């Protein structure tokens, strides 16, 4: 499957999850999101991802997820690798979505099983059996943090031609290591779920890509870090983690992650506001300014992006 090989070849470096943008009337601001992903492509971001958490699927209708997927695929148009994600759907609905993604020009789809289904082999493998022939679409597994997938099941799925990787939201070291080692001989990319410091651990043993807490608004830093690692300048990579990611994570976690990343995107001129969709609670002006203060302290004066 040439598409599967091409996806794994491109699935390297920082992966930017796309946060959603909402207008003052709570409507999905597709125009703002298209401008944002165009900017990401112009910054040479290698991989762009729609995903359940950062993309706030819990606040979107299924119709909005389908439309957003097609709109962003059209905007990206092959300039970056684009990975879409399913909702927590029945296999029949997932099959329809895979056909939709194939027609829209999506490169790969992350398949998300609801954690409530459990992690028995019959459930996970059976789900992939039910969708594998829906469309010639490369698929990624999602390893949930609540109840990580057993390594032997991931290794079994990795042998399938159409299954090209996993986003590991299981344990950032133990599960991460075991999955990398169990799939080392397959056409299969293991993606760190969320931090540069985790990727410093995973990259030397075979992980190829990582989600980054700073990449959504400062992809240049994420790319600098990746370049340092791949050219064996580990001291430089560590310094980037200590100088930028570590203090940012402490503040963003304290002020809640989603509102904090929305504030950062707004402060950098990437979105027109920092709203979460009702009834989720957005940052107050006070917290928004606290984010500004921390970002300016660790990264310098904030420059508004040119979209």
C-alpha positions in Angstrom: 0.0 0.0 0.0 2.0 3.0 -1.3 -0.1 5.5 0.6 0.7 3.8 3.9 4.5 3.8 3.2 4.3 7.5 2.2 2.5 8.5 5.4 5.1 6.8 7.6 7.9 8.4 5.6 6.3 11.8 6.3 5.3 11.2 9.9 8.3 12.8 11.4 8.9 15.8 13.7 6.4 18.0 15.5 2.7 17.3 15.0 0.4 20.3 15.5 -3.1 19.6 16.8 -5.6 22.1 15.5 -7.6 23.9 18.2 -11.1 25.0 17.2 -12.1 28.6 16.9 -15.6 29.8 17.8 -17.3 33.1 17.1 -19.0 35.3 19.7 -22.3 33.5 18.8 -20.7 30.1 19.5 -20.6 29.2 15.8 -17.6 27.3 14.4 -15.3 29.9 12.7 -14.1 27.8 9.7 -12.6 30.9 8.0 -10.3 31.6 11.0 -9.2 28.0 11.2 -8.4 27.8 7.5 -6.2 30.9 7.8 -4.5 29.3 10.8 -3.7 26.0 9.1 -2.5 27.9 6.0 -0.1 29.7 8.3 1.1 26.4 9.8 1.8 25.1 6.3 3.7 28.3 5.5 5.9 27.7 8.6 6.8 24.2 7.3 5.0 22.3 9.9 5.3 18.7 8.8 2.2 17.2 10.3 -1.2 18.7 11.1 -3.8 16.8 13.2 -7.4 17.0 14.1 -7.9 15.2 17.4 -10.6 14.6 20.0 -9.1 16.7 22.8 -7.4 19.7 21.4 -9.9 20.0 18.5 -12.7 19.9 21.1 -14.7 17.2 19.4 -16.8 17.0 22.6 -18.2 20.5 21.7 -18.7 19.7 18.0 -21.6 18.0 16.2 -20.7 15.1 13.9 -21.7 17.2 10.9 -19.2 19.9 12.1 -16.4 17.3 12.3 -17.1 16.1 8.8 -17.2 19.6 7.4 -14.1 20.8 9.3 -12.2 17.8 8.1 -13.0 18.5 4.4 -12.3 22.3 4.8 -8.9 21.8 6.3 -8.0 19.1 3.8 -8.8 21.5 1.0 -6.7 24.3 2.7 -3.7 22.1 3.4 -3.8 20.5 0.0 -0.7 18.3 0.4 1.6 21.0 1.8 1.7 19.2 5.2 0.7 15.7 6.1 -2.9 15.9 7.3 -4.3 13.4 9.8 -8.0 13.5 10.6 -9.7 11.7 13.6 -12.9 9.9 14.0 -15.4 10.6 16.8 -16.4 7.9 19.3 -18.5 6.2 16.6 -20.0 2.9 15.8 -18.0 1.1 13.0 -20.7 1.8 10.4 -20.4 5.6 11.0 -16.6 5.3 11.0 -16.7 3.5 7.6 -18.7 6.4 6.2 -16.2 8.9 7.6 -13.3 7.0 6.1 -14.9 7.2 2.6 -15.5 11.0 3.2 -11.8 11.5 4.2 -10.6 9.6 1.2 -12.7 11.7 -1.1 -11.6 15.0 0.6 -7.9 14.3 0.3 -7.0 13.5 3.9 -3.7 11.6 4.2 -4.6 9.4 7.2 -7.2 8.9 9.9 -6.7 8.3 13.6 -9.4 5.8 14.8 -10.7 6.6 18.3 -12.6 3.9 20.2 -14.5 5.1 23.2 -12.7 4.1 26.4 -15.9 2.7 27.7 -15.6 -0.2 25.2 -12.6 -1.5 27.1 -9.4 -3.0 25.7 -10.1 -6.6 25.1 -8.7 -8.0 21.8 -12.1 -8.9 20.5 -13.2 -5.2 20.8 -10.1 -3.5 19.4 -9.2 -5.9 16.6 -12.8 -6.5 15.8 -13.4 -2.8 15.3 -10.5 -2.5 12.9 -11.7 -5.7 11.1 -15.1 -3.9 10.6 -13.6 -0.8 9.0 -10.5 -1.9 7.2 -12.0 -2.2 3.7 -14.2 0.9 3.8 -11.6 3.0 1.9 -7.9 2.7 1.0 -7.1 5.0 3.9 -4.0 4.7 6.2 -5.1 4.3 9.8 -3.6 5.3 13.1 -4.4 3.7 16.5 -5.2 5.9 19.6 -3.7 4.6 22.8 -5.9 6.2 25.5 -4.4 7.3 28.7 -7.2 6.0 30.9 -6.8 2.4 29.9 -3.9 1.9 27.5 -4.1 -0.7 24.7 -2.2 -3.9 25.5 1.2 -3.9 23.6 0.5 -7.2 22.0 -2.7 -5.8 20.4 -0.9 -2.8 19.1 1.9 -5.1 17.7 -0.8 -7.2 16.0 -2.4 -4.2 14.4 0.9 -2.8 13.3 1.4 -5.8 11.0 -1.6 -4.7 8.9 -0.7 -2.8 5.8 -3.2 -0.1 6.4 -2.4 0.6 10.1 0.5 3.0 10.1 1.0 4.3 13.6 -0.3 5.1 17.1 -0.7 8.3 19.0 0.4 7.2 22.4 -1.6 8.8 25.2 -0.7 5.9 27.5 2.2 6.1 29.9 4.8 8.5 28.4 7.7 6.2 29.2 6.6 2.6 29.9 3.9 2.2 27.3 5.8 4.4 24.9 8.9 2.3 25.1 7.2 -1.0 24.9 5.1 0.0 21.8 8.2 1.4 20.0 10.2 -1.8 20.6 7.2 -4.1 19.7 6.7 -2.5 16.4 10.2 -1.7 15.3 10.2 -4.0 12.3 6.9 -2.7 10.9 5.9 0.2 8.7 4.6 1.9 11.8 5.2 5.3 13.5 4.9 5.8 17.2 3.9 9.3 18.1 4.5 10.8 21.5 1.2 12.2 22.9 2.4 15.5 24.0 5.7 16.9 25.1 9.3 17.5 23.8 10.8 16.0 27.0 9.0 12.7 26.3 10.2 12.7 22.7 13.8 13.2 24.0 13.3 9.8 25.6 11.5 8.2 22.6 13.5 9.5 19.6 16.7 7.5 20.2 14.8 4.2 20.4 12.7 4.8 17.3 9.8 7.2 17.9 9.5 9.5 14.9 7.0 12.3 15.8 5.6 14.1 18.8 2.8 16.5 19.7 4.3 19.6 21.2 2.9 22.0 23.7 4.4 25.1 22.0 4.2 24.2 18.3 0.6 25.5 17.9 1.8 29.1 18.3 5.6 28.8 18.0 6.3 26.0 15.5 9.8 27.5 14.9 10.7 26.4 18.4 9.3 22.9 17.9 11.3 22.6 14.6 14.5 24.0 16.2 14.1 21.3 18.9 13.6 18.5 16.4 16.6 19.7 14.3 18.7 19.6 17.5 17.7 16.1 18.3 18.1 14.8 14.7 21.6 16.3 14.4 22.6 14.9 17.8 22.8 18.2 19.6 21.2 16.8 22.7 22.4 19.7 25.0 20.7 22.2 22.7 17.5 20.1 22.7 17.5 19.9 26.5 18.0 23.6 26.8 14.9 24.3 24.7 12.9 22.0 27.0 14.2 23.7 30.2 13.9 27.2 28.8 10.5 27.1 27.1 8.4 23.9 27.5 8.9 23.4 31.2 7.8 26.8 32.4 5.0 27.0 29.8 3.6 23.6 30.9 3.6 24.7 34.6 1.5 27.8 33.9 -0.8 26.2 31.2 -1.5 23.3 33.6 -2.3 25.6 36.5 -4.6 27.7 34.4 -6.1 24.7 32.6 -4.7 23.4 29.3 -7.4 24.2 26.7 -8.1 27.7 27.8 -4.4 28.4 28.1 -3.6 27.2 24.5 -6.5 29.3 23.2 -5.1 32.3 25.0 -1.7 31.7 23.5 -3.2 31.4 20.0 -5.1 34.6 20.5 -2.1 36.5 21.9 -0.1 35.5 18.8 -2.8 36.8 16.5 -3.6 33.3 15.2 -7.2 33.4 16.3 -9.5 36.4 16.8 -10.4 35.4 20.3 -9.8 32.8 23.0 -13.3 31.4 23.3 -14.3 27.9 24.2 -17.7 26.8 23.1 -20.5 27.2 25.7 -20.8 25.7 28.3 -17.0 25.3 28.6 -15.3 28.1 30.5 -12.9 30.4 28.7 -10.1 32.4 30.4 -11.0 35.6 32.1 -9.1 38.7 31.0 -7.0 38.3 34.2 -5.9 34.7 33.3 -5.4 35.7 29.6 -3.0 38.4 30.7 -1.3 35.9 33.1 -0.6 33.7 30.0 0.8 36.8 28.2 3.2 37.5 31.1 4.5 34.0 31.2 5.0 33.7 27.5 6.8 37.0 27.3 9.0 36.1 30.2 10.1 32.8 28.6 9.9 33.5 24.9 10.3 37.3 24.7 8.0 39.9 23.2 5.0 38.4 21.5 4.9 39.2 17.7 1.5 39.0 16.0 1.5 36.5 13.1 0.8 37.6 9.6 -2.0 35.5 8.3 
